[in-house]
Amino acid sequence: MTVPQEHVPGAAGGARTSASSSPLPDLYTPGHGSADYRVSRYELYLDYRVSTNRLSGHAAITARSNVDVAALTLNLAGLRVLKVQLDGQRVRRFSQRGNQLIIIPERPLSAGSDFSLDIRYEGTPGPLRGNWGDIGWEELTDGVLVAGQPTGAPSWFPCNDHPSQKASFGYTITTEANYRVICNGVLVSRHAKASRETWVFEQSEPMATYLATVQIGRYDLRPLTFQPHSPAHRAAIQGDGGYRPVPQFVAGSPAIMATAATAIGRQGQMMETFETCFGPYPFASYTVVVADDDLEIPLEAQSLSVFGTNHLNQQWDAQRLIAHELAHQWFGNSLTVKAWADIWLHEGFACYAEWIWSEASGNTTAQQRAQCAWQRLSSQAQDLLVGDPSPELMFDDRVYKRGALALHALRHATGDALFFELLRTWTHRYRFGSVTTTDFMDTADQVCIELPGFNARAVLNPWLYEPALPPLP
């Protein structure tokens, strides 16, 4: 693959890609997301029947126009829109084409205008098929799983579907009374009426649409108990009162709850390790949902992760996934890429977190993990740019492993003290924000400004923007 000039080490402007400098429209997900407006709040009112997979939805959306807008384009697929209101007035001209909902106001919206949309819709939701398989709303044997990365959100609500378009969310979800609903954020209330039960959640921290999720099942919910083992953490917890352990929960059917709790029994120590390395956990709590079905891979959403029963063991291949999904709460959820070309900022960091946990837990060292990853990569095709891998290859394992190796090289170049100071600065500076690779390189240069001869681009560019695999540091 030819290396674009802007990716050549030492080229003017560093490693900025066209996708990073102009995140909308995103060439990785054409037809998703609009730069014409920005949503600040989604209020989703869903009435769902598990037995028939029937959804009646009502989305109340608060937004502001960035430019003069004659037509508003949202993403919604597979569900029929019944009624649209703009600022409380019924809109008579709207249409659905493919995965888009196009709304024509009576008069164009001027740039900088605040507006509200009220959209009623219904149908039988299902996953959307794309480059990455079936994504979105998915029926389980007895319940629902929503896995939205990267373009599954329109399978269940109308949205401005782009990772840079972060907003707060409120959920009010009604379903059969013998099911538990779990969403992002904090459970505000629940109440039952006859055979139906309504659950209300609040996700106040900004969130990309692909991270929004609904999990429905016959679940119990139990706290995950953990005794801190780090003297520094123990002192902080018992000392000045400024730190409290992150509330952690596990949700699963009664039959698998004991197995699930055992499988994630070291997650509290993972949390402690990652807070030490990455800075404070960014959300109010963390929940692991274990679906009754086997799942191909686990998945993260903001403030929670979902695993299958096939992931419930204490072998390294299962434990690394628990660490990986937890790390995404910092890298992917709190800090979210502005454009999908920078996906290594999610997956490379979460993969390196696995190696950090391996080392911290007394397992294989990060250097040994890096050596194994490098050996595997050296036998594979060298035809991928990790910093811009293409839509088809954005979830290729080479993005994960070589992204992690880029961080390992950076750690060797800076030393542990500066490296972990950099990660904590990175997560603090861009907390709940949108990021690019250029942002990370600039932050690294600032944190390491007194390190003689250090240049983040010189270290990272060969790993991210050159096809040939660099030597292992």
C-alpha positions in Angstrom: 0.0 0.0 0.0 1.3 3.4 -0.9 2.0 5.7 2.1 0.2 9.1 1.7 2.5 12.0 2.0 0.9 13.3 5.1 1.8 10.0 6.8 5.5 10.1 6.0 7.6 10.5 9.2 8.8 14.1 9.4 6.3 15.4 6.8 4.8 18.8 7.6 2.0 18.6 10.0 2.9 15.2 11.4 0.6 12.2 11.2 -2.7 14.0 10.6 -5.0 12.1 8.3 -7.7 13.7 6.2 -10.3 11.9 8.3 -8.9 13.4 11.5 -8.8 16.9 10.2 -12.3 16.8 8.6 -14.2 14.2 10.6 -17.6 14.7 8.8 -18.5 13.1 6.5 -16.5 10.0 7.5 -15.4 7.9 4.6 -15.4 4.8 6.8 -19.1 5.1 7.4 -20.6 6.9 4.4 -24.2 8.0 4.9 -23.8 8.2 8.7 -23.7 11.4 10.6 -24.3 15.0 9.6 -22.1 18.1 10.3 -25.1 20.4 9.7 -26.2 20.2 13.4 -25.1 18.9 16.8 -27.3 17.0 19.2 -26.9 17.8 22.9 -29.6 15.4 24.3 -31.5 12.3 23.3 -34.6 11.4 25.4 -35.7 7.9 24.3 -39.1 6.5 25.3 -39.4 2.9 24.2 -42.2 0.4 24.7 -40.9 -3.0 23.8 -42.5 -6.5 23.8 -40.0 -9.3 24.1 -42.4 -12.0 23.0 -43.0 -10.4 19.6 -39.9 -8.2 19.2 -42.2 -5.2 18.7 -40.9 -1.7 19.4 -42.8 1.6 19.7 -40.4 4.4 20.0 -40.5 8.1 20.8 -37.3 10.1 20.5 -37.1 13.7 21.9 -34.0 15.3 20.5 -32.4 18.6 21.5 -29.9 20.1 19.0 -28.3 23.2 17.4 -27.7 23.9 13.8 -24.1 24.6 12.7 -25.1 26.1 9.3 -28.2 27.2 7.5 -30.2 24.0 7.2 -33.0 23.4 4.6 -33.2 19.6 5.3 -32.3 17.7 8.5 -30.8 14.2 7.9 -30.8 11.7 10.7 -30.0 8.0 10.6 -32.8 5.4 11.2 -33.1 2.0 9.5 -35.7 -0.8 9.5 -38.3 1.1 11.5 -41.2 3.2 10.2 -41.6 6.9 11.2 -45.1 7.8 12.1 -44.9 11.5 13.1 -42.3 14.2 13.3 -42.5 17.5 15.2 -40.0 20.4 15.0 -40.1 22.8 17.9 -43.6 21.5 18.8 -45.0 21.9 15.3 -45.9 19.0 13.1 -43.6 18.5 10.1 -45.5 17.4 7.0 -42.6 16.7 4.7 -40.3 13.9 5.8 -39.1 10.7 4.0 -37.1 7.6 4.7 -34.4 6.4 2.3 -32.2 3.5 3.2 -30.8 4.3 6.6 -31.7 8.0 6.5 -34.6 10.0 7.8 -34.8 13.3 5.9 -36.9 16.1 7.5 -37.9 19.2 5.6 -38.8 22.2 7.8 -41.4 24.7 6.7 -38.6 27.3 6.8 -34.9 26.6 6.8 -33.1 26.7 10.1 -30.5 29.5 10.4 -27.0 28.8 11.6 -26.8 28.7 15.4 -30.5 28.0 16.0 -31.5 25.8 18.8 -34.3 23.3 17.9 -36.1 20.2 19.1 -37.3 17.2 17.3 -40.0 14.8 18.4 -40.1 11.6 16.4 -42.6 8.8 16.8 -41.7 5.5 15.2 -42.4 1.8 15.4 -41.5 -1.6 13.9 -39.7 -4.9 14.4 -36.0 -3.9 15.2 -33.1 -6.0 14.0 -29.4 -5.8 13.3 -28.1 -3.9 10.3 -25.7 -5.6 8.0 -22.5 -3.9 6.9 -18.8 -4.4 6.4 -18.6 -5.8 10.0 -21.5 -8.2 10.0 -24.8 -7.8 11.8 -24.8 -4.7 14.1 -27.3 -3.2 16.4 -30.5 -4.5 18.0 -30.4 -8.2 18.3 -32.8 -10.8 19.8 -31.3 -13.3 22.2 -32.9 -16.6 23.0 -34.8 -14.8 25.7 -34.2 -11.1 25.7 -32.3 -8.4 23.8 -28.7 -7.3 23.2 -27.7 -4.1 21.5 -24.2 -3.9 20.1 -23.9 -0.7 18.1 -20.2 -0.3 17.1 -19.8 1.3 14.7 -23.1 1.9 12.9 -25.8 0.0 14.8 -27.5 2.8 16.7 -30.0 3.6 13.8 -31.4 0.1 14.2 -33.4 1.3 17.3 -33.4 5.1 17.4 -33.1 8.1 15.1 -29.7 9.8 15.6 -26.8 11.8 14.2 -24.7 8.7 14.0 -21.1 9.6 14.1 -18.5 9.0 16.9 -17.7 12.8 17.2 -21.4 13.6 17.8 -21.6 13.0 21.6 -24.6 13.8 23.6 -26.3 13.0 27.0 -29.0 10.4 27.0 -32.2 9.6 29.0 -34.0 6.3 28.7 -37.5 5.4 29.7 -38.1 1.8 28.7 -41.2 -0.3 29.3 -41.3 -4.0 28.8 -42.6 -7.2 30.4 -42.4 -7.2 34.1 -40.4 -10.4 34.5 -37.4 -8.9 32.7 -34.6 -6.6 33.8 -33.6 -3.6 31.7 -30.0 -2.4 31.8 -28.9 0.8 30.0 -26.0 3.2 30.1 -25.6 5.4 33.1 -27.5 5.3 36.4 -30.9 3.7 37.1 -33.1 6.6 38.2 -36.4 4.7 38.9 -38.4 1.6 38.1 -42.1 1.0 38.6 -44.5 -1.8 37.6 -48.0 -1.6 36.4 -50.0 -4.8 35.8 -47.8 -7.0 33.7 -45.5 -4.2 32.5 -42.5 -2.5 34.1 -40.9 0.8 33.3 -37.2 1.5 33.8 -35.7 5.0 33.7 -31.9 5.6 33.2 -29.8 8.7 33.0 -26.5 8.9 31.1 -25.4 12.5 31.9 -21.8 12.2 30.5 -21.6 12.9 26.7 -21.7 9.6 24.7 -21.3 8.7 21.1 -24.5 7.1 19.6 -22.8 3.8 18.8 -22.2 3.3 22.6 -25.8 3.7 23.5 -27.3 0.3 24.5 -30.2 -1.6 25.9 -29.9 -5.0 27.5 -33.0 -6.9 28.4 -33.1 -10.3 30.1 -34.2 -12.4 33.0 -31.3 -11.0 35.0 -30.3 -10.7 38.6 -28.1 -7.8 39.5 -25.5 -8.1 42.3 -22.7 -5.9 43.5 -19.1 -7.1 42.9 -17.3 -7.0 46.2 -13.6 -6.2 46.2 -11.0 -5.6 48.9 -8.3 -3.2 47.7 -4.9 -4.7 47.7 -2.8 -1.7 46.8 -1.5 0.2 49.9 -1.8 3.5 48.0 -5.4 2.8 47.1 -6.2 1.6 50.6 -4.7 4.7 52.1 -6.7 6.9 49.7 -10.0 5.1 50.5 -9.5 5.1 54.2 -7.7 8.3 54.6 -8.8 11.7 53.3 -12.2 10.5 52.0 -11.4 11.8 48.5 -11.5 8.4 46.8 -14.2 5.7 46.9 -14.1 2.4 45.1 -16.0 2.4 41.9 -19.4 0.6 42.3 -19.2 -2.5 40.2 -22.1 -4.9 39.4 -22.6 -8.2 37.5 -25.9 -9.0 35.8 -26.9 -12.5 34.7 -29.5 -15.2 35.1 -29.7 -16.8 38.5 -28.3 -20.1 37.1 -25.0 -18.5 35.9 -24.5 -15.8 38.6 -22.1 -17.7 40.7 -20.0 -18.7 37.7 -20.0 -15.1 36.4 -19.0 -13.6 39.7 -16.1 -16.1 39.9 -15.0 -15.4 36.3 -14.8 -11.6 36.9 -13.5 -12.0 40.5 -10.3 -10.1 39.7 -12.0 -7.2 38.0 -11.8 -5.1 41.1 -8.0 -5.4 41.0 -8.1 -4.6 37.3 -10.0 -1.4 38.1 -7.5 -0.5 40.7 -4.6 -1.1 38.4 -6.2 0.9 35.5 -7.1 3.8 37.8 -3.5 3.9 38.9 -2.2 3.9 35.3 -4.9 5.8 33.5 -6.4 8.1 36.1 -9.9 8.0 37.8 -12.6 5.8 36.3 -14.7 8.2 34.3 -18.2 7.1 35.1 -20.4 6.6 38.1 -20.4 2.8 38.1 -19.5 -0.2 35.9 -21.7 -3.2 35.1 -20.9 -6.5 33.4 -23.9 -8.1 31.8 -23.6 -11.8 31.0 -26.1 -12.8 28.3 -27.4 -16.4 28.5 -26.3 -17.0 24.9 -22.8 -17.6 23.7 -21.4 -14.6 22.0 -18.6 -14.4 19.3 -16.9 -11.5 21.1 -17.6 -9.4 24.2 -18.5 -5.8 23.6 -18.3 -2.5 25.5 -20.8 0.2 25.9 -20.5 3.3 28.0 -20.4 2.3 31.7 -21.0 -1.4 31.0 -19.8 -4.4 29.0 -21.5 -7.5 27.7 -20.1 -11.0 27.7 -21.5 -14.4 26.7 -21.6 -17.5 28.9 -18.7 -18.8 26.8 -16.4 -16.1 28.3 -16.8 -17.2 31.9 -13.6 -18.8 32.9 -10.3 -17.8 34.5 -8.0 -18.6 31.6 -5.9 -15.8 30.1 -7.9 -15.6 26.9 -11.1 -14.8 29.0 -9.4 -12.6 31.5 -7.7 -10.5 28.9 -11.1 -9.8 27.4 -12.4 -8.6 30.8 -9.5 -6.3 31.1 -9.9 -5.1 27.4 -13.5 -4.2 27.8 -12.9 -2.4 31.1 -10.1 -0.4 29.6 -12.5 0.9 26.9 -14.3 2.9 29.5 -11.3 5.3 29.3 -10.2 4.6 25.7 -13.2 4.7 23.4 -16.0 5.8 25.8 -14.7 8.8 27.8 -12.2 9.6 25.0 -13.8 8.8 21.7 -12.2 9.2 18.2 -13.4 12.1 16.0 -13.1 9.8 13.0 -13.0 6.0 12.6 -9.6 6.1 10.9 -8.1 6.7 14.3 -9.7 3.5 15.8 -6.3 2.4 17.1 -6.8 5.0 19.8 -9.5 2.7 21.1 -8.3 -0.8 20.3 -4.5 -0.4 20.5 -4.9 1.2 24.0 -7.4 -1.5 25.2 -5.1 -4.2 23.9 -2.1 -2.6 25.7 -4.2 -2.5 28.9 -4.4 -6.3 28.6 -0.6 -6.4 28.7 -0.5 -4.0 31.6 -2.9 -6.2 33.6 -0.9 -9.3 32.7 2.2 -7.7 34.2 0.4 -6.3 37.3 -1.3 -9.6 38.0 2.0 -11.5 38.1 1.4 -13.2 34.8 3.5 -12.6 31.7 5.3 -9.2 31.4 4.3 -6.6 29.0 7.6 -7.1 27.2 6.9 -10.8 26.8 3.4 -10.0 25.5 4.9 -7.5 23.0 7.5 -10.1 21.9 4.8 -12.7 21.1 2.6 -10.1 19.3 5.6 -8.9 17.3 6.5 -12.4 16.2 3.0 -13.1 15.0 2.8 -9.8 13.1 6.2 -10.4 11.5 4.7 -13.5 9.8 1.6 -11.7 8.5 1.1 -9.4 5.5 2.6 -5.9 5.9 -0.1 -4.1 4.0 -2.0 -2.2 6.6 -1.6 1.4 8.0 -2.7 1.1 11.6 -3.4 4.9 11.8 -5.7 4.7 8.8 -6.6 1.0 8.2 -9.6 1.3 5.8 -13.2 0.5 6.7 -12.8 -3.1 5.8 -9.8 -3.6 8.1 -10.6 -1.2 11.0 -11.2 -4.2 13.3 -8.4 -6.3 12.0 -6.4 -7.9 14.8 -3.3 -6.2 13.4 -4.8 -2.8 14.4 -5.1 -4.0 18.0 -1.7 -5.6 18.3 0.4 -3.2 16.3 -1.4 -0.3 18.0 -0.4 -1.8 21.4 3.2 -2.2 20.1 3.2 1.5 19.2 2.4 2.3 22.8 5.0 -0.2 24.0 7.6 1.5 21.9 6.5 4.9 23.3 6.9 3.4 26.8 10.4 2.3 26.0 11.2 5.8 24.7 9.9 7.7 27.7 10.4 5.3 30.6 7.5 4.2 32.9 7.1 7.4 34.9 6.6 9.7 31.9 4.6 7.1 30.0 2.0 6.7 32.7 2.0 10.4 33.4 1.2 10.8 29.7 -1.7 8.4 29.9 -3.2 10.1 32.9 -2.7 13.5 31.3 -4.4 12.2 28.1 -7.5 10.9 29.9 -7.8 14.0 32.0 -7.3 16.6 29.3 -9.8 15.0 26.9 -12.2 13.5 29.5 -15.6 13.0 27.8 -14.3 14.5 24.6 -13.3 13.7 21.0 -9.7 13.0 20.0 -7.3 12.4 17.1 -3.9 10.8 16.8 -2.5 14.3 16.4 -3.9 15.2 19.8 -2.2 12.3 21.4 1.2 13.0 19.7 1.0 16.7 20.8 0.1 15.6 24.4 3.1 13.2 24.4 5.4 15.9 23.3 4.1 18.3 25.9 4.4 15.8 28.8 7.9 14.7 27.7 9.1 18.2 26.8 12.1 17.9 29.1 13.1 14.5 27.8 16.2 15.1 25.6 15.7 14.3 21.9 12.2 13.0 22.4 9.7 13.3 19.5 6.4 11.5 19.6 6.0 11.4 15.8 9.4 9.9 15.3 8.5 7.1 17.7 4.9 6.5 16.6 4.8 7.2 12.8 6.7 4.0 11.8 4.2 1.9 13.8 1.1 3.7 12.6 1.8 5.1 9.2 4.3 2.8 7.5 3.4 -0.7 6.3 6.7 -2.4 7.2 6.8 -3.7 10.8 9.4 -1.8 12.8 11.9 -3.7 15.0 10.7 -4.6 18.5 12.0 -2.1 21.0 
